[in-house]
Amino acid sequence: METPEHPQTNTRAIIPTEPVIRTTFRKRLLRWFVLVIYGIGGLIGTVLLTCLIYALFFLHYPQRTPEGWQRKSGVLEEFAIPETCPVEEIGLNPYGKPDFEGYTIRRYRFTPETEEITEFLIDWFEPKGEKPVSGYPLVMNSPITGGGMQLENIFSRHFADHGMAVCLVHRPERYDREPKRLDQSGYWWRMMTRQSRIAYHWALQRGEIDPARTASFGISNGGFRNTFFAAAEPNVKAHIICLAGGDLVGMLCDSDFFAEPREEIMKTRGWDETQLRAWLETVVDLETTDYAPYTDPDSVLMICARLDRIVPYRNGLRLWEAFGRPEFIALPFGHYSSAYFIPYIKRVSLEFIQKRFESVR
């Protein structure tokens, strides 16, 4: 049986003509051109968006005091301190870490002989090496609410690394157990301000400090505390007030930090928010905006956070206005997330303090 023959397939390569080649090349060129345009547009858009975010959320204003602003003066009796206070050294290098090359840390206990001021501790960061003829510059560092002093130590060591003595004043021990008593804010800030003043005068009496080059630094609770300290100590040359604010009644009504005690008070007493605010206006007897005008605006650097829900940004602006619109920085994060900016805060704080010290004749 014969097998049928299968004709072979005659396959020939199709060679594109010259016009087809040119059309394909043009399409590819156009495609690359569009991608480049999109890339450039995306880059420009990113830059513009970054600039917009910077303009809206991250601002650094120079000091610009209004013409009508008036600085107050006078002795503030509510922050009066005793002439003497027993002091006891209770430890060297209290944090249990190796000794530091540029400074030593000593802890002291202060026992004021008055019932109005509780016992408190300080950590004294003293530079090593040859002391300047005029004495060491000094930074008074005030703590936040809660925590184990880790944040405060970051800044204390930063200033000490740059040849400054640092007096880190601890919180009263009892304050850690009741920091959210809405009706006790004035009591505590009044006491802690007096503690800072006692430690400050003790530091000056040591004979190691240049009294013309002293500064204060405080974040959150420390910023509130140092607002009053600045008013009571007009000779202090520089103040870094970070994440603090004015209109304390409004802050206590809105802050997330005080949400639980607010709800508890309203539930227990059967109040609404209006009644709570009316009650706070009668019991909050110490207001930062009343004392900020006692401070030279040129001596203040304020740092606030745009998205702060603990000390709302609007409260920070009210304190800034009361200070006479000093140099001002707005961070683009919240109260706790501003910790990402610690390196930046360290740098600008040191630069501001050094600039103020350099102005001393």
NULUM-34952 format. One record per residue (C-alpha): residue number from 1; x, y negated, z negated. Coordinates in Angstrom, 2 decimals. Each point is the difference from the previous one (the first is absolute). Layout:
     k        px        py        pz
   NUM         X         Y         Z
...
This chain:
     k        px        py        pz
     1      0.00      0.00      0.00
     2      1.40     -3.29      1.01
     3      0.37     -2.71     -2.56
     4     -1.45     -3.27      1.13
     5      2.50     -2.72      0.49
     6     -0.22     -3.06     -2.18
     7      1.10     -3.04      1.77
     8      2.66     -1.91     -1.91
     9     -1.02     -3.34     -1.42
    10      1.82     -2.76      1.71
    11      0.89     -2.45     -2.83
    12      1.51     -3.33      0.91
    13      1.20     -2.74     -2.41
    14     -2.00     -3.16      0.23
    15      2.39     -2.90      0.11
    16     -1.65     -3.24     -1.13
    17      0.27     -2.80      2.36
    18      1.81     -3.24     -0.90
    19     -3.20     -1.99     -0.91
    20     -1.04      2.69     -2.55
    21      3.43     -0.16     -1.72
    22     -0.22     -3.78     -0.26
    23     -3.52      0.17     -1.48
    24      1.09      2.49     -2.71
    25      3.01     -2.15     -0.93
    26     -2.18     -3.10     -0.28
    27     -2.47      1.78     -2.30
    28      2.82      1.12     -2.29
    29      1.50     -3.49     -0.02
    30     -3.39     -1.51     -0.81
    31     -0.51      2.54     -2.81
    32      3.36     -0.88     -1.58
    33     -0.74     -3.70      0.37
    34     -3.33      0.40     -1.83
    35      1.69      1.98     -2.80
    36      2.64     -2.69     -0.40
    37     -2.66     -2.71     -0.13
    38     -1.93      1.97     -2.63
    39      3.18      0.52     -2.00
    40      0.88     -3.68      0.07
    41     -3.59     -0.90     -0.88
    42      0.02      2.44     -2.91
    43      3.29     -1.40     -1.28
    44     -1.29     -3.57      0.23
    45     -3.25      1.02     -1.70
    46      1.91      1.69     -2.83
    47      2.14     -3.09     -0.52
    48     -3.05     -2.28      0.02
    49     -1.87      2.29     -2.41
    50      3.01      0.08     -2.31
    51      0.20     -3.80      0.09
    52     -3.73     -0.22     -0.73
    53      0.28      2.38     -2.96
    54      2.99     -1.97     -1.27
    55     -1.88     -3.28      0.36
    56     -3.10      1.34     -1.74
    57      1.53      2.10     -2.74
    58      3.70     -0.74     -0.52
    59      0.66     -3.68     -0.54
    60      2.86     -1.88     -1.62
    61     -0.88     -3.61     -0.74
    62      2.48     -2.58     -1.28
    63     -0.88     -2.05     -3.05
    64     -2.49     -2.73      0.95
    65     -1.49     -1.75     -3.02
    66     -3.00     -2.26      0.82
    67      0.44     -3.71     -0.61
    68     -2.78     -0.13     -2.58
    69      1.32      2.88     -2.09
    70      1.07     -1.02     -3.51
    71      2.38      1.93     -2.20
    72     -1.01      0.26     -3.65
    73      2.36     -0.41     -2.93
    74     -0.10      0.45     -3.76
    75      0.63      2.54     -2.75
    76     -2.18      3.12      0.19
    77     -0.76      0.91     -3.61
    78     -1.84      3.21      0.88
    79      3.33      1.54      1.04
    80      1.92     -1.17     -3.09
    81      2.66      2.39     -1.33
    82      1.70      0.37     -3.39
    83      3.39     -1.63     -0.49
    84      1.65      3.32     -0.87
    85     -0.72      3.64      0.78
    86      1.86      3.08     -1.32
    87      1.74      1.88      2.84
    88      1.52      3.48     -0.16
    89      2.04      1.83      2.63
    90     -1.35      3.52      0.29
    91      1.83      1.55      2.94
    92      2.54     -0.22      2.78
    93     -0.98      1.11      3.50
    94     -3.52      1.02     -1.14
    95     -0.99      1.59      3.32
    96      2.44      2.88     -0.38
    97      1.71     -0.58      3.33
    98      3.74     -0.37      0.63
    99      1.54     -3.35     -0.80
   100     -0.20     -2.54      2.79
   101      3.04     -1.59      1.53
   102     -1.21     -3.58     -0.07
   103     -2.00     -0.24     -3.24
   104     -1.02      1.63     -3.28
   105     -3.51      0.48     -1.39
   106     -0.79     -0.44     -3.68
   107     -3.39      0.29     -1.69
   108     -1.10     -2.31     -2.80
   109     -2.99      0.00     -2.32
   110     -1.60     -3.33     -0.96
   111     -2.11     -0.18     -3.14
   112     -1.73     -3.40     -0.21
   113     -0.89     -0.91     -3.57
   114     -3.56     -0.89      0.90
   115     -3.18      2.03      0.42
   116     -0.82     -1.84      3.21
   117      2.90      1.54      1.95
   118      0.61      3.76     -0.03
   119      3.38      1.71     -0.01
   120      1.50      0.42      3.47
   121      3.06      1.29      1.84
   122      2.25     -1.46      2.66
   123      2.66      1.51      2.26
   124      3.01     -2.27      0.41
   125      1.93      0.38      3.26
   126      3.38     -1.66     -0.48
   127      2.50     -0.37      2.85
   128      3.54      1.30     -0.51
   129      3.17     -1.77      0.98
   130      1.02     -3.61     -0.40
   131     -2.80     -2.28     -1.14
   132     -0.53     -3.24      1.98
   133      1.13     -3.15     -1.81
   134     -3.58     -1.23     -0.31
   135     -1.33      3.46     -0.97
   136     -2.00      2.67      1.81
   137     -3.18     -0.88      1.88
   138     -3.05      1.58     -1.66
   139     -3.16      1.63      1.35
   140     -2.92      0.68     -2.35
   141     -1.80      3.08      1.34
   142     -3.59      0.74     -1.12
   143     -1.62      3.42      0.48
   144     -3.07      1.23      1.84
   145     -2.89      1.74     -1.78
   146      0.80      3.66     -0.66
   147      2.74      2.19      1.35
   148      3.39      0.87     -1.39
   149      1.87     -3.21      0.97
   150      1.30      1.54      3.24
   151     -1.13     -2.89      2.19
   152      1.32     -2.58     -2.45
   153      3.37      1.75     -0.07
   154      0.31     -0.14      3.78
   155     -0.09     -3.79     -0.11
   156      1.98     -0.34     -3.23
   157      2.88      2.01      1.48
   158     -0.23     -1.94      3.25
   159      0.53     -3.31     -1.78
   160      2.67      1.48     -2.29
   161      1.87      1.34      3.04
   162      0.31     -3.62      1.13
   163      1.62     -1.22     -3.21
   164     -3.10     -1.13     -1.90
   165     -0.93      0.90     -3.55
   166     -3.52      1.43     -0.17
   167     -2.35      0.07     -2.98
   168     -2.72      2.60      0.65
   169     -2.74     -0.58     -2.59
   170     -2.08      3.11     -0.67
   171     -3.77      0.08     -0.40
   172     -1.31      0.21     -3.57
   173     -0.52      3.64     -0.84
   174     -3.66     -0.49     -0.92
   175     -0.71     -1.78      3.29
   176      0.54      3.23      1.93
   177     -2.89      1.53     -1.93
   178     -2.51     -2.76      0.75
   179      0.95     -1.97      3.11
   180     -3.56     -0.06      1.38
   181     -1.79     -1.83     -2.82
   182     -1.69     -2.73      2.01
   183     -0.40     -2.26     -3.02
   184      3.64      0.34     -1.11
   185      1.89     -1.33      3.03
   186      0.73     -3.36     -1.61
   187      1.13      1.62     -3.24
   188      2.52      2.22      1.74
   189      1.41     -2.53      2.48
   190      0.35     -2.56     -2.78
   191      1.94      2.50     -2.12
   192      2.17      1.31      2.84
   193      0.87     -3.53      1.10
   194      1.20     -0.75     -3.51
   195      2.05      3.21      0.00
   196      1.67     -1.06      3.24
   197      0.77     -3.40     -1.50
   198      1.55      1.58     -3.11
   199      2.21      2.23      2.18
   200      0.91     -2.94      2.24
   201      1.16     -2.20     -2.87
   202      1.91      2.93     -1.52
   203      1.79      0.46      3.34
   204      0.96     -3.67      0.14
   205      1.36      0.12     -3.55
   206      2.40      2.83      0.85
   207      2.38     -2.52      1.56
   208      0.42      2.10      3.17
   209     -2.72     -1.60      2.11
   210      0.07     -3.09      2.19
   211     -3.13     -1.85     -1.23
   212     -0.22     -1.92      3.27
   213     -0.28      3.20      2.06
   214     -2.88      2.05     -1.37
   215     -2.89      1.61      1.88
   216     -3.01      2.26     -0.50
   217     -1.30      2.91      2.05
   218     -3.31      1.80     -0.42
   219     -2.30      2.26      2.04
   220     -3.73      0.39     -0.70
   221     -0.40     -0.22     -3.80
   222      3.53     -1.39     -0.12
   223     -1.01     -2.72      2.47
   224     -2.92     -1.08     -2.19
   225      2.21      0.04     -3.06
   226      2.71     -2.05      1.69
   227     -2.52     -2.59      1.19
   228     -0.56     -0.88     -3.65
   229      3.71      0.40     -0.80
   230      0.87     -2.49      2.77
   231     -2.44     -2.52     -1.45
   232      1.51      0.34     -3.48
   233      3.65     -0.09      1.18
   234      0.31     -2.89      2.48
   235      3.82      0.23      0.12
   236     -0.01      3.42      1.68
   237      1.24     -0.61      3.54
   238     -1.78      2.67      2.08
   239     -3.07      2.23     -0.26
   240     -1.03      2.96      2.20
   241     -3.76      0.49     -0.53
   242     -1.02      3.17      1.83
   243     -3.52      1.49      0.38
   244     -1.59     -2.31     -2.59
   245     -2.95     -2.34      0.34
   246     -2.37     -2.60     -1.40
   247     -3.69     -0.08     -0.94
   248      0.36      2.83     -2.49
   249     -3.76      0.35     -0.54
   250     -0.50      0.54      3.71
   251      2.89      2.44      0.12
   252     -1.36      2.03     -2.95
   253     -3.37      0.17      1.79
   254      1.43      1.16      3.34
   255      3.23      1.91     -0.67
   256     -0.03      3.76      0.57
   257      2.28      0.34     -3.03
   258     -2.84     -1.08     -2.31
   259     -2.84      1.86      1.73
   260     -0.47      2.61     -2.75
   261     -0.05     -2.39     -2.98
   262     -2.41     -2.29      1.91
   263     -2.41      2.86      0.64
   264      0.28      1.20     -3.59
   265     -0.77     -3.44     -1.42
   266     -2.96     -0.56      2.34
   267     -1.39      3.46     -0.74
   268      0.45     -0.30     -3.77
   269     -1.49     -3.49     -0.25
   270     -2.55      0.29      2.79
   271      1.54     -2.89      1.95
   272      0.15     -0.78      3.67
   273      3.00     -1.60      1.73
   274     -1.27     -3.53     -0.64
   275     -0.26      0.62     -3.74
   276      3.43      1.63     -0.04
   277      1.56     -3.04      1.70
   278     -1.74     -2.37     -2.44
   279      1.38      1.99     -2.93
   280      3.53      0.01      1.46
   281     -0.10     -3.76      0.39
   282     -0.46     -0.25     -3.77
   283      2.71      2.50     -1.04
   284      2.79     -0.60      2.54
   285      1.84     -2.83     -1.75
   286      3.26     -0.12      1.97
   287      0.05     -0.93      3.69
   288      3.10     -0.03      2.21
   289     -1.21     -2.89      2.14
   290     -0.16     -2.22     -3.10
   291      3.71      0.55     -0.69
   292      1.51      0.28      3.48
   293      0.09     -3.82      0.43
   294      2.55     -0.21     -2.85
   295      2.58      1.58      2.32
   296      2.08     -1.73      2.68
   297     -1.31      1.33      3.37
   298      3.54     -0.02      1.40
   299      0.96      2.61     -2.61
   300     -2.66      2.56      1.01
   301     -0.09      2.73      2.63
   302     -3.40      1.72      0.15
   303     -0.48      3.40      1.65
   304     -3.53      1.34      0.58
   305     -1.50      2.94      1.90
   306     -2.66     -0.50      2.68
   307     -1.85      3.26     -0.69
   308      0.37     -0.08     -3.80
   309     -3.01      1.46     -1.84
   310      1.56     -0.23     -3.46
   311      0.84     -3.71      0.09
   312     -2.04     -1.14      3.03
   313      1.76     -2.21      2.51
   314     -2.43     -2.88     -0.55
   315      0.98     -0.04     -3.68
   316      3.65     -0.19      1.02
   317     -0.79     -3.01      2.20
   318     -1.72     -1.76     -2.91
   319      3.10      0.37     -2.14
   320      2.13     -1.19      2.94
   321     -2.15     -3.12      0.27
   322      0.28     -0.60     -3.76
   323      3.79      0.27      0.19
   324      0.00     -2.77      2.60
   325      0.39      2.25      3.06
   326      3.55      1.23     -0.62
   327      1.93      2.26      2.38
   328     -2.32      2.89      0.84
   329      0.21      3.46      1.54
   330     -3.01      2.12      1.05
   331      0.68      3.74      0.32
   332     -2.17      2.06      2.40
   333     -0.78      2.83     -2.46
   334     -1.88      0.52     -3.27
   335      1.02     -0.26     -3.64
   336      1.67      3.42     -0.33
   337      0.93      0.51      3.65
   338      2.05     -3.21     -0.15
   339      2.63      2.24     -1.60
   340      1.09      0.68      3.60
   341      1.25     -3.57      0.01
   342      2.23      0.36     -3.08
   343      3.23     -0.41      2.04
   344     -1.42     -3.16      1.57
   345     -1.23     -1.37     -3.36
   346      3.41      0.68     -1.53
   347      1.74     -1.92      2.76
   348     -2.26     -3.07      0.13
   349     -0.17     -0.21     -3.80
   350      3.76      0.03     -0.36
   351      0.41     -2.55      2.79
   352     -2.57     -2.31     -1.56
   353      1.57      0.21     -3.46
   354      3.52     -0.55      1.37
   355     -1.20     -2.99      2.02
   356     -1.54     -1.53     -3.10
   357      3.15      0.65     -2.03
   358      2.14     -1.62      2.69
   359     -2.03     -3.20     -0.34
   360      1.21     -0.41     -3.60
   361      2.60     -2.77     -0.19
